[in-house]
């Protein structure tokens, strides 16, 4: 994922694993400044342990007052069309 536009600045990057990262983004516009986090996520196996580890790392990296403004994009390798313990972690 690449962010490059005038008025958008990445002010912090946190590596989650070799394929995933979190980015603290500041968006400056005429309406003001907004700060949020974007996560570019890839899990090669969507097992319960890896998903729980991922979310623990995210909760440690992102300040609690920004968790509501955190957007995760990527591939978690979980089939949401099938009932499973892994699916329940997302809902």
PDB file with one MODEL, atoms N, CA, C and O in Angstrom:
MODEL        1
ATOM      1  N   UNK A   1       0.853  -1.158   0.000  1.00  0.00           N
ATOM      2  CA  UNK A   1       0.000   0.000   0.000  1.00  0.00           C
ATOM      3  C   UNK A   1       0.906   1.229   0.000  1.00  0.00           C
ATOM      4  O   UNK A   1       1.871   1.319   0.758  1.00  0.00           O
ATOM      5  N   UNK A   2       0.569   2.147  -0.854  1.00  0.00           N
ATOM      6  CA  UNK A   2       1.368   3.366  -0.939  1.00  0.00           C
ATOM      7  C   UNK A   2       0.439   4.563  -0.760  1.00  0.00           C
ATOM      8  O   UNK A   2      -0.609   4.654  -1.401  1.00  0.00           O
ATOM      9  N   UNK A   3       0.834   5.464   0.109  1.00  0.00           N
ATOM     10  CA  UNK A   3       0.115   6.717   0.283  1.00  0.00           C
ATOM     11  C   UNK A   3       1.014   7.843  -0.195  1.00  0.00           C
ATOM     12  O   UNK A   3       2.090   8.061   0.363  1.00  0.00           O
ATOM     13  N   UNK A   4       0.590   8.545  -1.203  1.00  0.00           N
ATOM     14  CA  UNK A   4       1.382   9.705  -1.628  1.00  0.00           C
ATOM     15  C   UNK A   4       0.426  10.714  -2.248  1.00  0.00           C
ATOM     16  O   UNK A   4      -0.086  10.517  -3.350  1.00  0.00           O
ATOM     17  N   UNK A   5       0.203  11.775  -1.533  1.00  0.00           N
ATOM     18  CA  UNK A   5      -0.653  12.846  -1.995  1.00  0.00           C
ATOM     19  C   UNK A   5      -0.306  14.059  -1.146  1.00  0.00           C
ATOM     20  O   UNK A   5       0.038  13.943   0.030  1.00  0.00           O
ATOM     21  N   UNK A   6      -0.404  15.192  -1.755  1.00  0.00           N
ATOM     22  CA  UNK A   6      -0.141  16.420  -1.024  1.00  0.00           C
ATOM     23  C   UNK A   6      -1.120  16.544   0.133  1.00  0.00           C
ATOM     24  O   UNK A   6      -2.325  16.383  -0.058  1.00  0.00           O
ATOM     25  N   UNK A   7      -0.628  16.824   1.311  1.00  0.00           N
ATOM     26  CA  UNK A   7      -1.477  16.958   2.489  1.00  0.00           C
ATOM     27  C   UNK A   7      -1.607  15.684   3.295  1.00  0.00           C
ATOM     28  O   UNK A   7      -2.247  15.688   4.347  1.00  0.00           O
ATOM     29  N   UNK A   8      -1.007  14.574   2.823  1.00  0.00           N
ATOM     30  CA  UNK A   8      -1.022  13.317   3.565  1.00  0.00           C
ATOM     31  C   UNK A   8       0.408  12.996   3.973  1.00  0.00           C
ATOM     32  O   UNK A   8       1.291  12.883   3.123  1.00  0.00           O
ATOM     33  N   UNK A   9       0.631  12.851   5.259  1.00  0.00           N
ATOM     34  CA  UNK A   9       1.967  12.543   5.762  1.00  0.00           C
ATOM     35  C   UNK A   9       1.918  11.309   6.641  1.00  0.00           C
ATOM     36  O   UNK A   9       1.029  11.179   7.483  1.00  0.00           O
ATOM     37  N   UNK A  10       2.862  10.407   6.454  1.00  0.00           N
ATOM     38  CA  UNK A  10       3.037   9.268   7.351  1.00  0.00           C
ATOM     39  C   UNK A  10       4.055   9.709   8.392  1.00  0.00           C
ATOM     40  O   UNK A  10       5.202  10.009   8.062  1.00  0.00           O
ATOM     41  N   UNK A  11       3.627   9.748   9.659  1.00  0.00           N
ATOM     42  CA  UNK A  11       4.531  10.262  10.686  1.00  0.00           C
ATOM     43  C   UNK A  11       5.128   9.156  11.554  1.00  0.00           C
ATOM     44  O   UNK A  11       6.068   9.394  12.312  1.00  0.00           O
ATOM     45  N   UNK A  12       4.574   7.934  11.438  1.00  0.00           N
ATOM     46  CA  UNK A  12       5.134   6.834  12.206  1.00  0.00           C
ATOM     47  C   UNK A  12       4.829   5.534  11.484  1.00  0.00           C
ATOM     48  O   UNK A  12       3.738   5.349  10.945  1.00  0.00           O
ATOM     49  N   UNK A  13       5.806   4.633  11.479  1.00  0.00           N
ATOM     50  CA  UNK A  13       5.633   3.309  10.882  1.00  0.00           C
ATOM     51  C   UNK A  13       6.039   2.264  11.910  1.00  0.00           C
ATOM     52  O   UNK A  13       7.088   2.376  12.545  1.00  0.00           O
ATOM     53  N   UNK A  14       5.189   1.237  12.069  1.00  0.00           N
ATOM     54  CA  UNK A  14       5.463   0.151  13.001  1.00  0.00           C
ATOM     55  C   UNK A  14       5.391  -1.152  12.226  1.00  0.00           C
ATOM     56  O   UNK A  14       4.364  -1.465  11.625  1.00  0.00           O
ATOM     57  N   UNK A  15       6.468  -1.908  12.237  1.00  0.00           N
ATOM     58  CA  UNK A  15       6.492  -3.211  11.573  1.00  0.00           C
ATOM     59  C   UNK A  15       5.828  -4.240  12.480  1.00  0.00           C
ATOM     60  O   UNK A  15       6.215  -4.387  13.639  1.00  0.00           O
ATOM     61  N   UNK A  16       4.824  -4.957  11.957  1.00  0.00           N
ATOM     62  CA  UNK A  16       4.110  -5.979  12.725  1.00  0.00           C
ATOM     63  C   UNK A  16       4.753  -7.342  12.517  1.00  0.00           C
ATOM     64  O   UNK A  16       5.012  -8.068  13.477  1.00  0.00           O
ATOM     65  N   UNK A  17       5.004  -7.679  11.284  1.00  0.00           N
ATOM     66  CA  UNK A  17       5.746  -8.884  10.913  1.00  0.00           C
ATOM     67  C   UNK A  17       6.406  -8.607   9.571  1.00  0.00           C
ATOM     68  O   UNK A  17       6.353  -7.477   9.086  1.00  0.00           O
ATOM     69  N   UNK A  18       7.016  -9.597   8.970  1.00  0.00           N
ATOM     70  CA  UNK A  18       7.763  -9.301   7.740  1.00  0.00           C
ATOM     71  C   UNK A  18       6.874  -8.840   6.594  1.00  0.00           C
ATOM     72  O   UNK A  18       7.364  -8.232   5.643  1.00  0.00           O
ATOM     73  N   UNK A  19       5.570  -9.119   6.668  1.00  0.00           N
ATOM     74  CA  UNK A  19       4.639  -8.763   5.599  1.00  0.00           C
ATOM     75  C   UNK A  19       3.604  -7.718   5.994  1.00  0.00           C
ATOM     76  O   UNK A  19       2.763  -7.358   5.170  1.00  0.00           O
ATOM     77  N   UNK A  20       3.637  -7.229   7.208  1.00  0.00           N
ATOM     78  CA  UNK A  20       2.584  -6.330   7.693  1.00  0.00           C
ATOM     79  C   UNK A  20       3.175  -5.139   8.422  1.00  0.00           C
ATOM     80  O   UNK A  20       4.234  -5.227   9.044  1.00  0.00           O
ATOM     81  N   UNK A  21       2.457  -4.013   8.328  1.00  0.00           N
ATOM     82  CA  UNK A  21       2.895  -2.818   9.021  1.00  0.00           C
ATOM     83  C   UNK A  21       1.733  -1.910   9.355  1.00  0.00           C
ATOM     84  O   UNK A  21       0.656  -2.014   8.767  1.00  0.00           O
ATOM     85  N   UNK A  22       1.958  -1.024  10.297  1.00  0.00           N
ATOM     86  CA  UNK A  22       1.000  -0.001  10.697  1.00  0.00           C
ATOM     87  C   UNK A  22       1.609   1.353  10.385  1.00  0.00           C
ATOM     88  O   UNK A  22       2.815   1.557  10.525  1.00  0.00           O
ATOM     89  N   UNK A  23       0.751   2.280   9.959  1.00  0.00           N
ATOM     90  CA  UNK A  23       1.229   3.604   9.588  1.00  0.00           C
ATOM     91  C   UNK A  23       0.323   4.650  10.214  1.00  0.00           C
ATOM     92  O   UNK A  23      -0.893   4.630  10.022  1.00  0.00           O
ATOM     93  N   UNK A  24       0.929   5.569  10.967  1.00  0.00           N
ATOM     94  CA  UNK A  24       0.173   6.679  11.524  1.00  0.00           C
ATOM     95  C   UNK A  24       0.164   7.773  10.459  1.00  0.00           C
ATOM     96  O   UNK A  24       1.214   8.244  10.023  1.00  0.00           O
ATOM     97  N   UNK A  25      -1.034   8.163  10.055  1.00  0.00           N
ATOM     98  CA  UNK A  25      -1.203   9.076   8.930  1.00  0.00           C
ATOM     99  C   UNK A  25      -1.841  10.367   9.425  1.00  0.00           C
ATOM    100  O   UNK A  25      -2.766  10.348  10.237  1.00  0.00           O
ATOM    101  N   UNK A  26      -1.330  11.491   8.918  1.00  0.00           N
ATOM    102  CA  UNK A  26      -1.923  12.789   9.200  1.00  0.00           C
ATOM    103  C   UNK A  26      -2.434  13.346   7.879  1.00  0.00           C
ATOM    104  O   UNK A  26      -1.698  13.447   6.897  1.00  0.00           O
ATOM    105  N   UNK A  27      -3.699  13.700   7.882  1.00  0.00           N
ATOM    106  CA  UNK A  27      -4.341  14.257   6.696  1.00  0.00           C
ATOM    107  C   UNK A  27      -4.648  15.717   6.973  1.00  0.00           C
ATOM    108  O   UNK A  27      -5.436  16.035   7.863  1.00  0.00           O
ATOM    109  N   UNK A  28      -4.027  16.598   6.213  1.00  0.00           N
ATOM    110  CA  UNK A  28      -4.246  18.033   6.351  1.00  0.00           C
ATOM    111  C   UNK A  28      -5.145  18.497   5.213  1.00  0.00           C
ATOM    112  O   UNK A  28      -4.830  18.293   4.041  1.00  0.00           O
ATOM    113  N   UNK A  29      -6.274  19.125   5.566  1.00  0.00           N
ATOM    114  CA  UNK A  29      -7.184  19.636   4.541  1.00  0.00           C
ATOM    115  C   UNK A  29      -7.718  20.987   4.991  1.00  0.00           C
ATOM    116  O   UNK A  29      -7.389  21.470   6.075  1.00  0.00           O
ATOM    117  N   UNK A  30      -8.536  21.583   4.155  1.00  0.00           N
ATOM    118  CA  UNK A  30      -9.134  22.866   4.499  1.00  0.00           C
ATOM    119  C   UNK A  30     -10.061  22.750   5.704  1.00  0.00           C
ATOM    120  O   UNK A  30     -10.301  23.736   6.401  1.00  0.00           O
ATOM    121  N   UNK A  31     -10.579  21.554   5.952  1.00  0.00           N
ATOM    122  CA  UNK A  31     -11.476  21.320   7.080  1.00  0.00           C
ATOM    123  C   UNK A  31     -10.726  21.014   8.372  1.00  0.00           C
ATOM    124  O   UNK A  31     -11.351  20.859   9.422  1.00  0.00           O
ATOM    125  N   UNK A  32      -9.402  20.923   8.316  1.00  0.00           N
ATOM    126  CA  UNK A  32      -8.613  20.664   9.508  1.00  0.00           C
ATOM    127  C   UNK A  32      -7.663  19.500   9.339  1.00  0.00           C
ATOM    128  O   UNK A  32      -7.432  19.011   8.233  1.00  0.00           O
ATOM    129  N   UNK A  33      -7.123  19.070  10.455  1.00  0.00           N
ATOM    130  CA  UNK A  33      -6.146  17.985  10.472  1.00  0.00           C
ATOM    131  C   UNK A  33      -6.770  16.762  11.132  1.00  0.00           C
ATOM    132  O   UNK A  33      -7.403  16.868  12.183  1.00  0.00           O
ATOM    133  N   UNK A  34      -6.591  15.618  10.517  1.00  0.00           N
ATOM    134  CA  UNK A  34      -7.074  14.351  11.062  1.00  0.00           C
ATOM    135  C   UNK A  34      -5.904  13.391  11.165  1.00  0.00           C
ATOM    136  O   UNK A  34      -5.059  13.323  10.272  1.00  0.00           O
ATOM    137  N   UNK A  35      -5.863  12.650  12.260  1.00  0.00           N
ATOM    138  CA  UNK A  35      -4.832  11.631  12.448  1.00  0.00           C
ATOM    139  C   UNK A  35      -5.517  10.286  12.579  1.00  0.00           C
ATOM    140  O   UNK A  35      -6.500  10.148  13.308  1.00  0.00           O
ATOM    141  N   UNK A  36      -4.997   9.296  11.875  1.00  0.00           N
ATOM    142  CA  UNK A  36      -5.538   7.944  11.948  1.00  0.00           C
ATOM    143  C   UNK A  36      -4.426   6.954  11.641  1.00  0.00           C
ATOM    144  O   UNK A  36      -3.327   7.341  11.244  1.00  0.00           O
ATOM    145  N   UNK A  37      -4.720   5.684  11.828  1.00  0.00           N
ATOM    146  CA  UNK A  37      -3.764   4.608  11.565  1.00  0.00           C
ATOM    147  C   UNK A  37      -4.306   3.709  10.467  1.00  0.00           C
ATOM    148  O   UNK A  37      -5.502   3.422  10.420  1.00  0.00           O
ATOM    149  N   UNK A  38      -3.420   3.266   9.587  1.00  0.00           N
ATOM    150  CA  UNK A  38      -3.759   2.291   8.550  1.00  0.00           C
ATOM    151  C   UNK A  38      -2.840   1.095   8.728  1.00  0.00           C
ATOM    152  O   UNK A  38      -1.626   1.245   8.871  1.00  0.00           O
ATOM    153  N   UNK A  39      -3.423  -0.081   8.719  1.00  0.00           N
ATOM    154  CA  UNK A  39      -2.637  -1.310   8.802  1.00  0.00           C
ATOM    155  C   UNK A  39      -2.687  -2.059   7.487  1.00  0.00           C
ATOM    156  O   UNK A  39      -3.765  -2.357   6.974  1.00  0.00           O
ATOM    157  N   UNK A  40      -1.541  -2.357   6.952  1.00  0.00           N
ATOM    158  CA  UNK A  40      -1.410  -3.185   5.761  1.00  0.00           C
ATOM    159  C   UNK A  40      -1.046  -4.578   6.267  1.00  0.00           C
ATOM    160  O   UNK A  40       0.089  -4.807   6.686  1.00  0.00           O
ATOM    161  N   UNK A  41      -2.006  -5.518   6.232  1.00  0.00           N
ATOM    162  CA  UNK A  41      -1.873  -6.789   6.934  1.00  0.00           C
ATOM    163  C   UNK A  41      -1.832  -7.968   5.966  1.00  0.00           C
ATOM    164  O   UNK A  41      -2.593  -8.021   4.999  1.00  0.00           O
ATOM    165  N   UNK A  42      -0.942  -8.899   6.239  1.00  0.00           N
ATOM    166  CA  UNK A  42      -0.946 -10.186   5.539  1.00  0.00           C
ATOM    167  C   UNK A  42      -0.585 -11.272   6.544  1.00  0.00           C
ATOM    168  O   UNK A  42       0.457 -11.211   7.197  1.00  0.00           O
ATOM    169  N   UNK A  43      -1.457 -12.261   6.658  1.00  0.00           N
ATOM    170  CA  UNK A  43      -1.161 -13.445   7.461  1.00  0.00           C
ATOM    171  C   UNK A  43      -1.133 -14.643   6.520  1.00  0.00           C
ATOM    172  O   UNK A  43      -2.096 -14.882   5.791  1.00  0.00           O
ATOM    173  N   UNK A  44      -0.035 -15.398   6.530  1.00  0.00           N
ATOM    174  CA  UNK A  44       0.035 -16.552   5.638  1.00  0.00           C
ATOM    175  C   UNK A  44      -0.847 -17.697   6.118  1.00  0.00           C
ATOM    176  O   UNK A  44      -1.245 -18.547   5.320  1.00  0.00           O
ATOM    177  N   UNK A  45      -1.157 -17.731   7.411  1.00  0.00           N
ATOM    178  CA  UNK A  45      -2.107 -18.701   7.968  1.00  0.00           C
ATOM    179  C   UNK A  45      -3.045 -17.936   8.890  1.00  0.00           C
ATOM    180  O   UNK A  45      -2.605 -17.243   9.807  1.00  0.00           O
ATOM    181  N   UNK A  46      -4.331 -18.069   8.639  1.00  0.00           N
ATOM    182  CA  UNK A  46      -5.313 -17.367   9.456  1.00  0.00           C
ATOM    183  C   UNK A  46      -5.744 -18.175  10.661  1.00  0.00           C
ATOM    184  O   UNK A  46      -6.938 -18.351  10.906  1.00  0.00           O
ATOM    185  N   UNK A  47      -4.776 -18.665  11.411  1.00  0.00           N
ATOM    186  CA  UNK A  47      -5.115 -19.470  12.595  1.00  0.00           C
ATOM    187  C   UNK A  47      -5.341 -18.561  13.801  1.00  0.00           C
ATOM    188  O   UNK A  47      -4.875 -17.422  13.835  1.00  0.00           O
ATOM    189  N   UNK A  48      -6.062 -19.083  14.785  1.00  0.00           N
ATOM    190  CA  UNK A  48      -6.431 -18.311  15.971  1.00  0.00           C
ATOM    191  C   UNK A  48      -5.219 -17.673  16.635  1.00  0.00           C
ATOM    192  O   UNK A  48      -5.253 -16.485  16.958  1.00  0.00           O
ATOM    193  N   UNK A  49      -4.161 -18.426  16.843  1.00  0.00           N
ATOM    194  CA  UNK A  49      -2.978 -17.909  17.534  1.00  0.00           C
ATOM    195  C   UNK A  49      -2.365 -16.727  16.785  1.00  0.00           C
ATOM    196  O   UNK A  49      -1.987 -15.736  17.410  1.00  0.00           O
ATOM    197  N   UNK A  50      -2.260 -16.812  15.464  1.00  0.00           N
ATOM    198  CA  UNK A  50      -1.654 -15.720  14.691  1.00  0.00           C
ATOM    199  C   UNK A  50      -2.532 -14.473  14.691  1.00  0.00           C
ATOM    200  O   UNK A  50      -2.027 -13.352  14.744  1.00  0.00           O
ATOM    201  N   UNK A  51      -3.850 -14.671  14.633  1.00  0.00           N
ATOM    202  CA  UNK A  51      -4.761 -13.530  14.651  1.00  0.00           C
ATOM    203  C   UNK A  51      -4.711 -12.836  16.013  1.00  0.00           C
ATOM    204  O   UNK A  51      -4.669 -11.608  16.079  1.00  0.00           O
ATOM    205  N   UNK A  52      -4.716 -13.606  17.090  1.00  0.00           N
ATOM    206  CA  UNK A  52      -4.631 -13.020  18.426  1.00  0.00           C
ATOM    207  C   UNK A  52      -3.303 -12.280  18.621  1.00  0.00           C
ATOM    208  O   UNK A  52      -3.277 -11.192  19.197  1.00  0.00           O
ATOM    209  N   UNK A  53      -2.217 -12.862  18.148  1.00  0.00           N
ATOM    210  CA  UNK A  53      -0.909 -12.204  18.243  1.00  0.00           C
ATOM    211  C   UNK A  53      -0.912 -10.901  17.466  1.00  0.00           C
ATOM    212  O   UNK A  53      -0.403  -9.889  17.950  1.00  0.00           O
ATOM    213  N   UNK A  54      -1.480 -10.913  16.264  1.00  0.00           N
ATOM    214  CA  UNK A  54      -1.567  -9.707  15.440  1.00  0.00           C
ATOM    215  C   UNK A  54      -2.299  -8.599  16.180  1.00  0.00           C
ATOM    216  O   UNK A  54      -1.810  -7.471  16.240  1.00  0.00           O
ATOM    217  N   UNK A  55      -3.464  -8.904  16.743  1.00  0.00           N
ATOM    218  CA  UNK A  55      -4.234  -7.864  17.427  1.00  0.00           C
ATOM    219  C   UNK A  55      -3.578  -7.392  18.716  1.00  0.00           C
ATOM    220  O   UNK A  55      -3.730  -6.228  19.085  1.00  0.00           O
ATOM    221  N   UNK A  56      -2.858  -8.257  19.407  1.00  0.00           N
ATOM    222  CA  UNK A  56      -2.090  -7.802  20.583  1.00  0.00           C
ATOM    223  C   UNK A  56      -1.019  -6.792  20.160  1.00  0.00           C
ATOM    224  O   UNK A  56      -0.826  -5.773  20.824  1.00  0.00           O
ATOM    225  N   UNK A  57      -0.333  -7.075  19.064  1.00  0.00           N
ATOM    226  CA  UNK A  57       0.698  -6.151  18.572  1.00  0.00           C
ATOM    227  C   UNK A  57       0.092  -4.816  18.151  1.00  0.00           C
ATOM    228  O   UNK A  57       0.668  -3.759  18.407  1.00  0.00           O
ATOM    229  N   UNK A  58      -1.070  -4.869  17.506  1.00  0.00           N
ATOM    230  CA  UNK A  58      -1.745  -3.634  17.105  1.00  0.00           C
ATOM    231  C   UNK A  58      -2.156  -2.831  18.331  1.00  0.00           C
ATOM    232  O   UNK A  58      -1.962  -1.616  18.364  1.00  0.00           O
ATOM    233  N   UNK A  59      -2.719  -3.489  19.338  1.00  0.00           N
ATOM    234  CA  UNK A  59      -3.136  -2.783  20.559  1.00  0.00           C
ATOM    235  C   UNK A  59      -1.958  -2.175  21.306  1.00  0.00           C
ATOM    236  O   UNK A  59      -2.115  -1.145  21.963  1.00  0.00           O
ATOM    237  N   UNK A  60      -0.783  -2.789  21.220  1.00  0.00           N
ATOM    238  CA  UNK A  60       0.414  -2.226  21.857  1.00  0.00           C
ATOM    239  C   UNK A  60       0.956  -1.033  21.069  1.00  0.00           C
ATOM    240  O   UNK A  60       1.469  -0.081  21.658  1.00  0.00           O
ATOM    241  N   UNK A  61       0.845  -1.083  19.742  1.00  0.00           N
ATOM    242  CA  UNK A  61       1.445  -0.050  18.890  1.00  0.00           C
ATOM    243  C   UNK A  61       0.585   1.202  18.766  1.00  0.00           C
ATOM    244  O   UNK A  61       1.110   2.315  18.717  1.00  0.00           O
ATOM    245  N   UNK A  62      -0.724   1.027  18.714  1.00  0.00           N
ATOM    246  CA  UNK A  62      -1.628   2.152  18.487  1.00  0.00           C
ATOM    247  C   UNK A  62      -2.149   2.664  19.826  1.00  0.00           C
ATOM    248  O   UNK A  62      -2.687   1.887  20.615  1.00  0.00           O
ATOM    249  N   UNK A  63      -1.996   3.965  20.094  1.00  0.00           N
ATOM    250  CA  UNK A  63      -2.545   4.512  21.339  1.00  0.00           C
ATOM    251  C   UNK A  63      -4.048   4.239  21.434  1.00  0.00           C
ATOM    252  O   UNK A  63      -4.749   4.290  20.424  1.00  0.00           O
ATOM    253  N   UNK A  64      -4.539   3.953  22.622  1.00  0.00           N
ATOM    254  CA  UNK A  64      -5.931   3.533  22.805  1.00  0.00           C
ATOM    255  C   UNK A  64      -6.930   4.555  22.263  1.00  0.00           C
ATOM    256  O   UNK A  64      -7.994   4.171  21.777  1.00  0.00           O
ATOM    257  N   UNK A  65      -6.608   5.848  22.336  1.00  0.00           N
ATOM    258  CA  UNK A  65      -7.543   6.850  21.832  1.00  0.00           C
ATOM    259  C   UNK A  65      -7.593   6.905  20.304  1.00  0.00           C
ATOM    260  O   UNK A  65      -8.424   7.619  19.743  1.00  0.00           O
ATOM    261  N   UNK A  66      -6.713   6.162  19.624  1.00  0.00           N
ATOM    262  CA  UNK A  66      -6.735   6.090  18.160  1.00  0.00           C
ATOM    263  C   UNK A  66      -7.265   4.757  17.634  1.00  0.00           C
ATOM    264  O   UNK A  66      -7.422   4.608  16.422  1.00  0.00           O
ATOM    265  N   UNK A  67      -7.541   3.797  18.492  1.00  0.00           N
ATOM    266  CA  UNK A  67      -7.998   2.484  18.016  1.00  0.00           C
ATOM    267  C   UNK A  67      -9.288   2.593  17.204  1.00  0.00           C
ATOM    268  O   UNK A  67      -9.474   1.843  16.246  1.00  0.00           O
ATOM    269  N   UNK A  68     -10.173   3.504  17.566  1.00  0.00           N
ATOM    270  CA  UNK A  68     -11.414   3.681  16.805  1.00  0.00           C
ATOM    271  C   UNK A  68     -11.146   4.264  15.419  1.00  0.00           C
ATOM    272  O   UNK A  68     -11.989   4.153  14.529  1.00  0.00           O
ATOM    273  N   UNK A  69      -9.995   4.877  15.233  1.00  0.00           N
ATOM    274  CA  UNK A  69      -9.612   5.458  13.948  1.00  0.00           C
ATOM    275  C   UNK A  69      -8.500   4.641  13.295  1.00  0.00           C
ATOM    276  O   UNK A  69      -7.597   5.194  12.669  1.00  0.00           O
ATOM    277  N   UNK A  70      -8.576   3.331  13.448  1.00  0.00           N
ATOM    278  CA  UNK A  70      -7.591   2.428  12.859  1.00  0.00           C
ATOM    279  C   UNK A  70      -8.283   1.568  11.820  1.00  0.00           C
ATOM    280  O   UNK A  70      -9.309   0.944  12.093  1.00  0.00           O
ATOM    281  N   UNK A  71      -7.710   1.543  10.621  1.00  0.00           N
ATOM    282  CA  UNK A  71      -8.279   0.807   9.502  1.00  0.00           C
ATOM    283  C   UNK A  71      -7.295  -0.269   9.074  1.00  0.00           C
ATOM    284  O   UNK A  71      -6.130   0.021   8.801  1.00  0.00           O
ATOM    285  N   UNK A  72      -7.765  -1.515   9.016  1.00  0.00           N
ATOM    286  CA  UNK A  72      -6.910  -2.632   8.627  1.00  0.00           C
ATOM    287  C   UNK A  72      -7.316  -3.107   7.244  1.00  0.00           C
ATOM    288  O   UNK A  72      -8.486  -3.387   6.984  1.00  0.00           O
ATOM    289  N   UNK A  73      -6.337  -3.193   6.367  1.00  0.00           N
ATOM    290  CA  UNK A  73      -6.551  -3.613   4.992  1.00  0.00           C
ATOM    291  C   UNK A  73      -5.616  -4.781   4.731  1.00  0.00           C
ATOM    292  O   UNK A  73      -4.443  -4.729   5.101  1.00  0.00           O
ATOM    293  N   UNK A  74      -6.119  -5.834   4.100  1.00  0.00           N
ATOM    294  CA  UNK A  74      -5.198  -6.898   3.766  1.00  0.00           C
ATOM    295  C   UNK A  74      -5.844  -8.261   3.676  1.00  0.00           C
ATOM    296  O   UNK A  74      -7.048  -8.398   3.454  1.00  0.00           O
ATOM    297  N   UNK A  75      -5.014  -9.253   3.853  1.00  0.00           N
ATOM    298  CA  UNK A  75      -5.414 -10.647   3.713  1.00  0.00           C
ATOM    299  C   UNK A  75      -5.123 -11.362   5.025  1.00  0.00           C
ATOM    300  O   UNK A  75      -3.967 -11.558   5.399  1.00  0.00           O
ATOM    301  N   UNK A  76      -6.191 -11.747   5.716  1.00  0.00           N
ATOM    302  CA  UNK A  76      -6.053 -12.443   6.989  1.00  0.00           C
ATOM    303  C   UNK A  76      -6.112 -13.959   6.815  1.00  0.00           C
ATOM    304  O   UNK A  76      -5.928 -14.708   7.775  1.00  0.00           O
ATOM    305  N   UNK A  77      -6.371 -14.405   5.584  1.00  0.00           N
ATOM    306  CA  UNK A  77      -6.502 -15.834   5.272  1.00  0.00           C
ATOM    307  C   UNK A  77      -7.515 -16.531   6.176  1.00  0.00           C
ATOM    308  O   UNK A  77      -7.247 -17.597   6.732  1.00  0.00           O
ATOM    309  N   UNK A  78      -8.686 -15.902   6.310  1.00  0.00           N
ATOM    310  CA  UNK A  78      -9.805 -16.471   7.053  1.00  0.00           C
ATOM    311  C   UNK A  78     -11.012 -16.455   6.125  1.00  0.00           C
ATOM    312  O   UNK A  78     -11.352 -15.417   5.558  1.00  0.00           O
ATOM    313  N   UNK A  79     -11.649 -17.593   5.974  1.00  0.00           N
ATOM    314  CA  UNK A  79     -12.841 -17.700   5.143  1.00  0.00           C
ATOM    315  C   UNK A  79     -14.046 -17.258   5.965  1.00  0.00           C
ATOM    316  O   UNK A  79     -14.479 -17.976   6.866  1.00  0.00           O
ATOM    317  N   UNK A  80     -14.588 -16.091   5.663  1.00  0.00           N
ATOM    318  CA  UNK A  80     -15.717 -15.552   6.420  1.00  0.00           C
ATOM    319  C   UNK A  80     -17.045 -16.184   6.021  1.00  0.00           C
ATOM    320  O   UNK A  80     -18.074 -15.893   6.632  1.00  0.00           O
ATOM    321  N   UNK A  81     -17.038 -17.038   5.011  1.00  0.00           N
ATOM    322  CA  UNK A  81     -18.255 -17.742   4.596  1.00  0.00           C
ATOM    323  C   UNK A  81     -18.467 -19.039   5.361  1.00  0.00           C
ATOM    324  O   UNK A  81     -19.495 -19.694   5.189  1.00  0.00           O
ATOM    325  N   UNK A  82     -17.513 -19.420   6.203  1.00  0.00           N
ATOM    326  CA  UNK A  82     -17.574 -20.673   6.953  1.00  0.00           C
ATOM    327  C   UNK A  82     -17.479 -20.352   8.444  1.00  0.00           C
ATOM    328  O   UNK A  82     -16.624 -19.572   8.864  1.00  0.00           O
ATOM    329  N   UNK A  83     -18.363 -20.957   9.239  1.00  0.00           N
ATOM    330  CA  UNK A  83     -18.297 -20.754  10.685  1.00  0.00           C
ATOM    331  C   UNK A  83     -17.021 -21.391  11.225  1.00  0.00           C
ATOM    332  O   UNK A  83     -16.735 -22.559  10.960  1.00  0.00           O
ATOM    333  N   UNK A  84     -16.256 -20.607  11.989  1.00  0.00           N
ATOM    334  CA  UNK A  84     -15.013 -21.113  12.564  1.00  0.00           C
ATOM    335  C   UNK A  84     -14.628 -20.247  13.751  1.00  0.00           C
ATOM    336  O   UNK A  84     -15.148 -19.145  13.924  1.00  0.00           O
ATOM    337  N   UNK A  85     -13.715 -20.753  14.566  1.00  0.00           N
ATOM    338  CA  UNK A  85     -13.200 -19.969  15.699  1.00  0.00           C
ATOM    339  C   UNK A  85     -12.483 -18.713  15.195  1.00  0.00           C
ATOM    340  O   UNK A  85     -12.556 -17.656  15.822  1.00  0.00           O
ATOM    341  N   UNK A  86     -11.792 -18.838  14.060  1.00  0.00           N
ATOM    342  CA  UNK A  86     -11.078 -17.685  13.507  1.00  0.00           C
ATOM    343  C   UNK A  86     -12.051 -16.596  13.061  1.00  0.00           C
ATOM    344  O   UNK A  86     -11.798 -15.412  13.283  1.00  0.00           O
ATOM    345  N   UNK A  87     -13.148 -16.980  12.443  1.00  0.00           N
ATOM    346  CA  UNK A  87     -14.153 -16.006  11.999  1.00  0.00           C
ATOM    347  C   UNK A  87     -14.704 -15.236  13.193  1.00  0.00           C
ATOM    348  O   UNK A  87     -14.907 -14.025  13.106  1.00  0.00           O
ATOM    349  N   UNK A  88     -14.947 -15.921  14.307  1.00  0.00           N
ATOM    350  CA  UNK A  88     -15.505 -15.271  15.491  1.00  0.00           C
ATOM    351  C   UNK A  88     -14.591 -14.187  16.048  1.00  0.00           C
ATOM    352  O   UNK A  88     -15.072 -13.270  16.712  1.00  0.00           O
ATOM    353  N   UNK A  89     -13.298 -14.267  15.798  1.00  0.00           N
ATOM    354  CA  UNK A  89     -12.363 -13.248  16.278  1.00  0.00           C
ATOM    355  C   UNK A  89     -12.585 -11.899  15.603  1.00  0.00           C
ATOM    356  O   UNK A  89     -12.176 -10.865  16.130  1.00  0.00           O
ATOM    357  N   UNK A  90     -13.230 -11.907  14.443  1.00  0.00           N
ATOM    358  CA  UNK A  90     -13.441 -10.659  13.700  1.00  0.00           C
ATOM    359  C   UNK A  90     -14.795 -10.013  13.978  1.00  0.00           C
ATOM    360  O   UNK A  90     -15.044  -8.885  13.553  1.00  0.00           O
ATOM    361  N   UNK A  91     -15.664 -10.717  14.682  1.00  0.00           N
ATOM    362  CA  UNK A  91     -17.006 -10.171  14.914  1.00  0.00           C
ATOM    363  C   UNK A  91     -17.324 -10.061  16.369  1.00  0.00           C
ATOM    364  O   UNK A  91     -18.414  -9.621  16.731  1.00  0.00           O
TER     365      UNK A  91
ENDMDL
END
